[in-house]
Amino acid sequence: MASCRIERRLAIPVAAAYDLIADIESYPRFVPFWLSATILERTARRMTVRQAVSIMGLRMDFVSAATLDPPHRIAIRSALHPFRDFALSWSLREMRPAATLIRAELAVEFDSRPLDAMASRLVPVLLWRVVAAFEREARGRAAHPARR
């Protein structure tokens, strides 16, 4: 299983950082690789999401379950094709009223051996690019509060 963890400080309040990460349907607008994200079911503490991503020209459609613990944690899991196991965990901690430490942890095991062999090299790069996209979006939202 390939895994990686990244921490970053965002210059926005913890609630705003949480809302940004929980807004899964907006991912295709600013997160690299995301083609679509549709919420199939939603409760106060859980979402089921159909997503499509494209990595190195390979399109992957999958369904994941997100467990929500506002404003501190979002845990996204899937054990459905193309994954044997997919776990993306976002942890958020308020540093100051307008500063949040985010930690993104990704662990992936594909149900395809060729994909799984590539995962150890790809996962750190993919997670870095995803977190960088959230940093850019957070800066944009802080500079232009009406932007969503």
N, CA and C atoms as an extended XYZ file, in Angstrom:
444
Properties=species:S:1:pos:R:3:atomname:S:1:resname:S:1:resid:I:1 pbc="F F F"
N         0.844       -1.177        0.000 N   MET     1
C         0.000        0.000        0.000 CA  MET     1
C         0.885        1.236        0.000 C   MET     1
N         0.618        2.144       -0.923 N   ALA     2
C         1.358        3.403       -1.002 CA  ALA     2
C         0.699        4.418       -0.080 C   ALA     2
N         1.520        5.187        0.633 N   SER     3
C         0.948        6.183        1.536 CA  SER     3
C         1.837        7.415        1.615 C   SER     3
N         1.213        8.513        2.052 N   CYS     4
C         1.914        9.792        2.147 CA  CYS     4
C         1.126       10.689        3.091 C   CYS     4
N         1.831       11.615        3.753 N   ARG     5
C         1.194       12.594        4.632 CA  ARG     5
C         1.809       13.960        4.364 C   ARG     5
N         0.965       14.978        4.312 N   ILE     6
C         1.415       16.351        4.077 CA  ILE     6
C         0.702       17.264        5.065 C   ILE     6
N         1.448       18.216        5.631 N   GLU     7
C         0.862       19.243        6.495 CA  GLU     7
C         1.108       20.609        5.878 C   GLU     7
N         0.108       21.464        5.990 N   ARG     8
C         0.221       22.835        5.496 CA  ARG     8
C        -0.563       23.757        6.423 C   ARG     8
N        -0.149       25.014        6.438 N   ARG     9
C        -0.890       26.042        7.158 CA  ARG     9
C        -1.664       26.867        6.139 C   ARG     9
N        -2.956       27.020        6.400 N   LEU    10
C        -3.799       27.849        5.550 CA  LEU    10
C        -4.167       29.104        6.320 C   LEU    10
N        -4.149       30.237        5.645 N   ALA    11
C        -4.445       31.517        6.287 CA  ALA    11
C        -5.945       31.805        6.245 C   ALA    11
N        -6.727       30.837        6.700 N   ILE    12
C        -8.174       31.004        6.817 CA  ILE    12
C        -8.622       30.307        8.100 C   ILE    12
N        -9.772       30.712        8.646 N   PRO    13
C       -10.268       30.068        9.867 CA  PRO    13
C       -10.538       28.582        9.648 C   PRO    13
N       -10.498       27.819       10.725 N   VAL    14
C       -10.674       26.374       10.633 CA  VAL    14
C       -12.023       26.017       10.005 C   VAL    14
N       -13.085       26.747       10.332 N   ALA    15
C       -14.400       26.435        9.754 CA  ALA    15
C       -14.395       26.639        8.241 C   ALA    15
N       -13.721       27.690        7.769 N   ALA    16
C       -13.637       27.940        6.323 CA  ALA    16
C       -12.793       26.873        5.633 C   ALA    16
N       -11.713       26.442        6.281 N   ALA    17
C       -10.874       25.378        5.710 CA  ALA    17
C       -11.669       24.077        5.626 C   ALA    17
N       -12.423       23.776        6.670 N   TYR    18
C       -13.251       22.569        6.672 CA  TYR    18
C       -14.286       22.634        5.546 C   TYR    18
N       -14.972       23.773        5.431 N   ASP    19
C       -15.992       23.920        4.389 CA  ASP    19
C       -15.392       23.744        3.000 C   ASP    19
N       -14.191       24.256        2.795 N   LEU    20
C       -13.509       24.115        1.508 CA  LEU    20
C       -13.259       22.639        1.196 C   LEU    20
N       -12.736       21.905        2.146 N   ILE    21
C       -12.425       20.489        1.924 CA  ILE    21
C       -13.704       19.663        1.796 C   ILE    21
N       -14.736       20.003        2.548 N   ALA    22
C       -15.995       19.252        2.509 CA  ALA    22
C       -16.815       19.538        1.251 C   ALA    22
N       -16.481       20.590        0.524 N   ASP    23
C       -17.223       20.966       -0.688 CA  ASP    23
C       -16.750       20.119       -1.874 C   ASP    23
N       -16.984       18.835       -1.775 N   ILE    24
C       -16.453       17.867       -2.738 CA  ILE    24
C       -16.944       18.145       -4.152 C   ILE    24
N       -18.177       18.610       -4.279 N   GLU    25
C       -18.710       18.850       -5.622 CA  GLU    25
C       -17.978       19.966       -6.360 C   GLU    25
N       -17.247       20.820       -5.643 N   SER    26
C       -16.490       21.882       -6.321 CA  SER    26
C       -15.086       21.433       -6.737 C   SER    26
N       -14.650       20.242       -6.335 N   TYR    27
C       -13.298       19.778       -6.663 CA  TYR    27
C       -12.965       19.872       -8.151 C   TYR    27
N       -13.857       19.491       -9.055 N   PRO    28
C       -13.480       19.550      -10.477 CA  PRO    28
C       -13.099       20.962      -10.943 C   PRO    28
N       -13.576       21.984      -10.231 N   ARG    29
C       -13.265       23.360      -10.614 CA  ARG    29
C       -11.818       23.751      -10.286 C   ARG    29
N       -11.238       23.177       -9.215 N   PHE    30
C        -9.907       23.658       -8.824 CA  PHE    30
C        -8.898       22.573       -8.450 C   PHE    30
N        -9.320       21.338       -8.300 N   VAL    31
C        -8.394       20.274       -7.896 CA  VAL    31
C        -7.919       19.517       -9.135 C   VAL    31
N        -6.599       19.423       -9.330 N   PRO    32
C        -6.106       18.680      -10.495 CA  PRO    32
C        -6.567       17.224      -10.435 C   PRO    32
N        -6.751       16.660      -11.579 N   PHE    33
C        -7.137       15.256      -11.757 CA  PHE    33
C        -8.644       15.021      -11.633 C   PHE    33
N        -9.397       15.880      -10.895 N   TRP    34
C       -10.818       15.622      -10.659 CA  TRP    34
C       -11.645       16.030      -11.866 C   TRP    34
N       -12.356       15.078      -12.429 N   LEU    35
C       -13.235       15.333      -13.566 CA  LEU    35
C       -14.663       15.602      -13.113 C   LEU    35
N       -15.110       14.861      -12.104 N   SER    36
C       -16.473       15.049      -11.601 CA  SER    36
C       -16.566       14.541      -10.166 C   SER    36
N       -17.555       15.078       -9.458 N   ALA    37
C       -17.856       14.638       -8.091 CA  ALA    37
C       -19.330       14.920       -7.844 C   ALA    37
N       -20.077       13.871       -7.583 N   THR    38
C       -21.517       13.987       -7.369 CA  THR    38
C       -21.878       13.319       -6.048 C   THR    38
N       -22.561       14.065       -5.198 N   ILE    39
C       -22.986       13.504       -3.920 CA  ILE    39
C       -24.241       12.667       -4.160 C   ILE    39
N       -24.151       11.399       -3.816 N   LEU    40
C       -25.268       10.471       -3.989 CA  LEU    40
C       -26.177       10.449       -2.766 C   LEU    40
N       -25.577       10.594       -1.587 N   GLU    41
C       -26.300       10.600       -0.315 CA  GLU    41
C       -25.587       11.538        0.633 C   GLU    41
N       -26.372       12.234        1.463 N   ARG    42
C       -25.753       13.146        2.425 CA  ARG    42
C       -26.562       13.152        3.721 C   ARG    42
N       -25.845       13.024        4.834 N   THR    43
C       -26.424       13.254        6.157 CA  THR    43
C       -25.482       14.235        6.855 C   THR    43
N       -25.781       14.578        8.088 N   ALA    44
C       -24.926       15.520        8.819 CA  ALA    44
C       -23.519       14.980        9.023 C   ALA    44
N       -23.366       13.651        9.078 N   ARG    45
C       -22.064       13.052        9.393 CA  ARG    45
C       -21.493       12.152        8.306 C   ARG    45
N       -22.188       12.065        7.160 N   ARG    46
C       -21.711       11.126        6.143 CA  ARG    46
C       -22.159       11.564        4.749 C   ARG    46
N       -21.286       11.325        3.778 N   MET    47
C       -21.624       11.535        2.372 CA  MET    47
C       -21.161       10.324        1.575 C   MET    47
N       -21.945        9.950        0.586 N   THR    48
C       -21.531        8.958       -0.391 CA  THR    48
C       -21.369        9.716       -1.701 C   THR    48
N       -20.196        9.567       -2.326 N   VAL    49
C       -19.847       10.402       -3.474 CA  VAL    49
C       -19.379        9.542       -4.641 C   VAL    49
N       -19.912        9.835       -5.828 N   ARG    50
C       -19.394        9.224       -7.058 CA  ARG    50
C       -18.410       10.240       -7.644 C   ARG    50
N       -17.200        9.764       -7.938 N   GLN    51
C       -16.152       10.650       -8.438 CA  GLN    51
C       -15.497       10.053       -9.672 C   GLN    51
N       -14.929       10.931      -10.464 N   ALA    52
C       -14.115       10.490      -11.598 CA  ALA    52
C       -12.849       11.331      -11.586 C   ALA    52
N       -11.722       10.659      -11.716 N   VAL    53
C       -10.431       11.334      -11.792 CA  VAL    53
C        -9.692       10.809      -13.014 C   VAL    53
N        -8.753       11.601      -13.487 N   SER    54
C        -7.915       11.170      -14.605 CA  SER    54
C        -6.462       11.376      -14.200 C   SER    54
N        -5.720       10.281      -14.169 N   ILE    55
C        -4.314       10.326      -13.777 CA  ILE    55
C        -3.505        9.670      -14.876 C   ILE    55
N        -2.597       10.449      -15.439 N   MET    56
C        -1.748        9.968      -16.534 CA  MET    56
C        -2.598        9.406      -17.683 C   MET    56
N        -3.716       10.087      -17.971 N   GLY    57
C        -4.583        9.670      -19.062 CA  GLY    57
C        -5.494        8.507      -18.742 C   GLY    57
N        -5.414        7.983      -17.540 N   LEU    58
C        -6.251        6.857      -17.129 CA  LEU    58
C        -7.416        7.383      -16.298 C   LEU    58
N        -8.627        7.196      -16.811 N   ARG    59
C        -9.824        7.642      -16.096 CA  ARG    59
C       -10.233        6.571      -15.092 C   ARG    59
N       -10.516        7.026      -13.869 N   MET    60
C       -10.977        6.119      -12.820 CA  MET    60
C       -12.267        6.672      -12.230 C   MET    60
N       -13.321        5.879      -12.310 N   ASP    61
C       -14.602        6.219      -11.701 CA  ASP    61
C       -14.738        5.380      -10.440 C   ASP    61
N       -15.170        6.007       -9.358 N   PHE    62
C       -15.306        5.253       -8.113 CA  PHE    62
C       -16.313        5.909       -7.190 C   PHE    62
N       -16.777        5.149       -6.238 N   VAL    63
C       -17.689        5.639       -5.210 CA  VAL    63
C       -16.950        5.566       -3.880 C   VAL    63
N       -17.061        6.642       -3.107 N   SER    64
C       -16.406        6.681       -1.799 CA  SER    64
C       -17.410        7.118       -0.739 C   SER    64
N       -17.062        6.856        0.507 N   ALA    65
C       -17.864        7.283        1.651 CA  ALA    65
C       -17.023        8.244        2.472 C   ALA    65
N       -17.587        9.398        2.772 N   ALA    66
C       -16.892       10.398        3.584 CA  ALA    66
C       -17.570       10.475        4.946 C   ALA    66
N       -16.771       10.332        5.997 N   THR    67
C       -17.256       10.499        7.364 CA  THR    67
C       -16.841       11.891        7.813 C   THR    67
N       -17.810       12.670        8.281 N   LEU    68
C       -17.594       14.081        8.595 CA  LEU    68
C       -17.601       14.313       10.099 C   LEU    68
N       -16.622       15.075       10.571 N   ASP    69
C       -16.542       15.476       11.973 CA  ASP    69
C       -16.195       16.962       11.990 C   ASP    69
N       -17.191       17.822       11.664 N   PRO    70
C       -16.909       19.251       11.540 CA  PRO    70
C       -16.473       19.863       12.864 C   PRO    70
N       -15.578       20.800       12.835 N   PRO    71
C       -14.730       21.234       11.720 CA  PRO    71
C       -13.330       20.624       11.780 C   PRO    71
N       -13.207       19.427       12.328 N   HIS    72
C       -11.870       18.890       12.605 CA  HIS    72
C       -11.384       17.762       11.706 C   HIS    72
N       -12.305       17.009       11.103 N   ARG    73
C       -11.833       15.826       10.385 CA  ARG    73
C       -12.811       15.414        9.298 C   ARG    73
N       -12.246       14.946        8.189 N   ILE    74
C       -13.002       14.310        7.112 CA  ILE    74
C       -12.214       13.064        6.727 C   ILE    74
N       -12.872       11.920        6.769 N   ALA    75
C       -12.221       10.659        6.404 CA  ALA    75
C       -12.959       10.073        5.205 C   ALA    75
N       -12.242        9.853        4.120 N   ILE    76
C       -12.820        9.353        2.875 CA  ILE    76
C       -12.272        7.956        2.628 C   ILE    76
N       -13.186        7.001        2.412 N   ARG    77
C       -12.772        5.602        2.230 CA  ARG    77
C       -13.475        4.998        1.029 C   ARG    77
N       -12.794        4.035        0.421 N   SER    78
C       -13.410        3.212       -0.612 CA  SER    78
C       -12.662        1.888       -0.692 C   SER    78
N       -13.420        0.841       -0.902 N   ALA    79
C       -12.827       -0.475       -1.155 CA  ALA    79
C       -13.440       -1.049       -2.432 C   ALA    79
N       -13.963       -0.147       -3.263 N   LEU    80
C       -14.590       -0.532       -4.522 CA  LEU    80
C       -13.630       -0.261       -5.672 C   LEU    80
N       -13.808       -0.990       -6.777 N   HIS    81
C       -12.968       -0.816       -7.965 CA  HIS    81
C       -12.829        0.671       -8.292 C   HIS    81
N       -11.655        1.166       -8.572 N   PRO    82
C       -10.404        0.479       -8.888 CA  PRO    82
C        -9.507        0.216       -7.668 C   PRO    82
N       -10.064        0.378       -6.473 N   PHE    83
C        -9.250        0.249       -5.265 CA  PHE    83
C        -9.490       -1.071       -4.547 C   PHE    83
N        -8.449       -1.550       -3.936 N   ARG    84
C        -8.598       -2.575       -2.907 CA  ARG    84
C        -8.845       -1.827       -1.595 C   ARG    84
N        -8.113       -0.705       -1.428 N   ASP    85
C        -8.315        0.153       -0.265 CA  ASP    85
C        -7.876        1.568       -0.621 C   ASP    85
N        -8.725        2.527       -0.303 N   PHE    86
C        -8.435        3.943       -0.504 CA  PHE    86
C        -8.825        4.645        0.779 C   PHE    86
N        -7.903        5.411        1.345 N   ALA    87
C        -8.184        6.166        2.568 CA  ALA    87
C        -7.513        7.528        2.464 C   ALA    87
N        -8.336        8.573        2.459 N   LEU    88
C        -7.842        9.947        2.465 CA  LEU    88
C        -8.429       10.615        3.696 C   LEU    88
N        -7.560       11.048        4.578 N   SER    89
C        -7.992       11.652        5.831 CA  SER    89
C        -7.494       13.088        5.898 C   SER    89
N        -8.407       13.995        6.193 N   TRP    90
C        -8.075       15.405        6.395 CA  TRP    90
C        -8.286       15.720        7.868 C   TRP    90
N        -7.256       16.232        8.531 N   SER    91
C        -7.362       16.678        9.921 CA  SER    91
C        -7.076       18.168        9.942 C   SER    91
N        -7.859       18.908       10.706 N   LEU    92
C        -7.717       20.360       10.765 CA  LEU    92
C        -7.596       20.800       12.218 C   LEU    92
N        -6.675       21.736       12.446 N   ARG    93
C        -6.474       22.253       13.806 CA  ARG    93
C        -6.281       23.758       13.724 C   ARG    93
N        -7.050       24.482       14.535 N   GLU    94
C        -6.937       25.935       14.554 CA  GLU    94
C        -5.608       26.340       15.186 C   GLU    94
N        -4.858       27.161       14.465 N   MET    95
C        -3.596       27.687       14.985 CA  MET    95
C        -3.841       29.051       15.647 C   MET    95
N        -4.601       29.876       14.944 N   ARG    96
C        -5.043       31.201       15.391 CA  ARG    96
C        -6.435       31.389       14.791 C   ARG    96
N        -7.131       32.460       15.141 N   PRO    97
C        -8.473       32.634       14.575 CA  PRO    97
C        -8.521       32.584       13.037 C   PRO    97
N        -7.486       33.025       12.365 N   ALA    98
C        -7.498       32.998       10.894 CA  ALA    98
C        -6.351       32.160       10.339 C   ALA    98
N        -5.984       31.103       11.042 N   ALA    99
C        -4.920       30.214       10.555 CA  ALA    99
C        -5.229       28.781       10.982 C   ALA    99
N        -5.123       27.876       10.022 N   THR   100
C        -5.464       26.473       10.256 CA  THR   100
C        -4.338       25.573        9.783 C   THR   100
N        -3.986       24.606       10.597 N   LEU   101
C        -3.045       23.571       10.184 CA  LEU   101
C        -3.869       22.419        9.628 C   LEU   101
N        -3.604       22.060        8.366 N   ILE   102
C        -4.284       20.903        7.790 CA  ILE   102
C        -3.269       19.783        7.601 C   ILE   102
N        -3.740       18.574        7.807 N   ARG   103
C        -2.925       17.387        7.550 CA  ARG   103
C        -3.735       16.488        6.625 C   ARG   103
N        -3.147       16.160        5.490 N   ALA   104
C        -3.776       15.238        4.547 CA  ALA   104
C        -2.958       13.956        4.538 C   ALA   104
N        -3.625       12.837        4.750 N   GLU   105
C        -2.966       11.526        4.734 CA  GLU   105
C        -3.686       10.654        3.714 C   GLU   105
N        -2.918       10.120        2.777 N   LEU   106
C        -3.476        9.294        1.715 CA  LEU   106
C        -2.795        7.935        1.719 C   LEU   106
N        -3.606        6.890        1.710 N   ALA   107
C        -3.104        5.522        1.579 CA  ALA   107
C        -3.940        4.848        0.498 C   ALA   107
N        -3.259        4.262       -0.488 N   VAL   108
C        -3.953        3.688       -1.643 CA  VAL   108
C        -3.379        2.319       -1.970 C   VAL   108
N        -4.288        1.378       -2.183 N   GLU   109
C        -3.916        0.085       -2.741 CA  GLU   109
C        -4.918       -0.207       -3.852 C   GLU   109
N        -4.408       -0.360       -5.069 N   PHE   110
C        -5.276       -0.616       -6.217 CA  PHE   110
C        -5.560       -2.105       -6.348 C   PHE   110
N        -6.675       -2.427       -7.012 N   ASP   111
C        -6.976       -3.836       -7.261 CA  ASP   111
C        -6.293       -4.348       -8.529 C   ASP   111
N        -5.524       -3.480       -9.174 N   SER   112
C        -4.748       -3.847      -10.362 CA  SER   112
C        -3.262       -3.811      -10.001 C   SER   112
N        -2.548       -4.878      -10.280 N   ARG   113
C        -1.114       -4.915       -9.945 CA  ARG   113
C        -0.312       -3.826      -10.651 C   ARG   113
N        -0.525       -3.590      -11.959 N   PRO   114
C         0.245       -2.521      -12.606 CA  PRO   114
C         0.003       -1.152      -11.964 C   PRO   114
N        -1.262       -0.834      -11.657 N   LEU   115
C        -1.551        0.441      -10.996 CA  LEU   115
C        -0.933        0.484       -9.610 C   LEU   115
N        -1.035       -0.603       -8.890 N   ASP   116
C        -0.486       -0.636       -7.544 CA  ASP   116
C         1.034       -0.465       -7.565 C   ASP   116
N         1.686       -1.011       -8.575 N   ALA   117
C         3.142       -0.866       -8.694 CA  ALA   117
C         3.528        0.596       -8.917 C   ALA   117
N         2.706        1.344       -9.647 N   MET   118
C         2.987        2.762       -9.902 CA  MET   118
C         2.631        3.645       -8.712 C   MET   118
N         1.731        3.176       -7.859 N   ALA   119
C         1.180        4.007       -6.793 CA  ALA   119
C         2.237        4.563       -5.851 C   ALA   119
N         3.248        3.781       -5.516 N   SER   120
C         4.247        4.266       -4.555 CA  SER   120
C         4.985        5.495       -5.083 C   SER   120
N         5.153        5.582       -6.398 N   ARG   121
C         5.798        6.763       -6.981 CA  ARG   121
C         4.809        7.909       -7.176 C   ARG   121
N         3.559        7.574       -7.470 N   LEU   122
C         2.575        8.599       -7.799 CA  LEU   122
C         1.917        9.252       -6.591 C   LEU   122
N         1.648        8.495       -5.545 N   VAL   123
C         0.867        9.006       -4.421 CA  VAL   123
C         1.460       10.284       -3.820 C   VAL   123
N         2.760       10.369       -3.531 N   PRO   124
C         3.284       11.622       -2.969 CA  PRO   124
C         3.098       12.818       -3.903 C   PRO   124
N         3.303       12.621       -5.190 N   VAL   125
C         3.148       13.716       -6.163 CA  VAL   125
C         1.685       14.131       -6.258 C   VAL   125
N         0.794       13.156       -6.332 N   LEU   126
C        -0.634       13.457       -6.435 CA  LEU   126
C        -1.124       14.211       -5.210 C   LEU   126
N        -0.767       13.729       -4.028 N   LEU   127
C        -1.227       14.390       -2.811 CA  LEU   127
C        -0.649       15.793       -2.710 C   LEU   127
N         0.607       15.971       -3.061 N   TRP   128
C         1.213       17.304       -3.022 CA  TRP   128
C         0.440       18.256       -3.931 C   TRP   128
N         0.101       17.817       -5.140 N   ARG   129
C        -0.626       18.681       -6.080 CA  ARG   129
C        -2.041       18.982       -5.599 C   ARG   129
N        -2.694       18.010       -4.996 N   VAL   130
C        -4.044       18.228       -4.466 CA  VAL   130
C        -4.004       19.238       -3.319 C   VAL   130
N        -3.086       19.064       -2.379 N   VAL   131
C        -2.987       19.990       -1.249 CA  VAL   131
C        -2.610       21.388       -1.739 C   VAL   131
N        -1.718       21.485       -2.712 N   ALA   132
C        -1.353       22.790       -3.280 CA  ALA   132
C        -2.575       23.472       -3.893 C   ALA   132
N        -3.453       22.709       -4.517 N   ALA   133
C        -4.677       23.278       -5.090 CA  ALA   133
C        -5.575       23.846       -3.993 C   ALA   133
N        -5.661       23.150       -2.860 N   PHE   134
C        -6.448       23.668       -1.745 CA  PHE   134
C        -5.821       24.939       -1.177 C   PHE   134
N        -4.497       24.994       -1.120 N   GLU   135
C        -3.824       26.216       -0.657 CA  GLU   135
C        -4.170       27.389       -1.563 C   GLU   135
N        -4.081       27.186       -2.880 N   ARG   136
C        -4.408       28.258       -3.835 CA  ARG   136
C        -5.865       28.692       -3.699 C   ARG   136
N        -6.755       27.728       -3.597 N   GLU   137
C        -8.181       28.046       -3.480 CA  GLU   137
C        -8.463       28.784       -2.173 C   GLU   137
N        -7.814       28.386       -1.085 N   ALA   138
C        -7.996       29.073        0.199 CA  ALA   138
C        -7.519       30.516        0.103 C   ALA   138
N        -6.368       30.737       -0.545 N   ARG   139
C        -5.881       32.112       -0.730 CA  ARG   139
C        -6.869       32.922       -1.560 C   ARG   139
N        -7.382       32.322       -2.615 N   GLY   140
C        -8.349       33.018       -3.467 CA  GLY   140
C        -9.623       33.359       -2.724 C   GLY   140
N       -10.108       32.429       -1.930 N   ARG   141
C       -11.332       32.689       -1.170 CA  ARG   141
C       -11.102       33.734       -0.088 C   ARG   141
N        -9.910       33.737        0.519 N   ALA   142
C        -9.601       34.743        1.543 CA  ALA   142
C        -9.513       36.131        0.917 C   ALA   142
N        -8.949       36.217       -0.289 N   ALA   143
C        -8.812       37.506       -0.971 CA  ALA   143
C       -10.142       37.994       -1.542 C   ALA   143
N       -11.017       37.057       -1.902 N   HIS   144
C       -12.312       37.385       -2.513 CA  HIS   144
C       -13.397       36.577       -1.809 C   HIS   144
N       -13.882       37.053       -0.648 N   PRO   145
C       -14.815       36.265        0.167 CA  PRO   145
C       -16.078       35.801       -0.568 C   PRO   145
N       -16.516       36.499       -1.590 N   ALA   146
C       -17.728       36.089       -2.317 CA  ALA   146
C       -17.460       34.913       -3.247 C   ALA   146
N       -16.195       34.601       -3.502 N   ARG   147
C       -15.817       33.527       -4.430 CA  ARG   147
C       -16.137       32.160       -3.827 C   ARG   147
N       -16.835       31.342       -4.562 N   ARG   148
C       -17.165       29.986       -4.100 CA  ARG   148
C       -17.318       29.086       -5.265 C   ARG   148
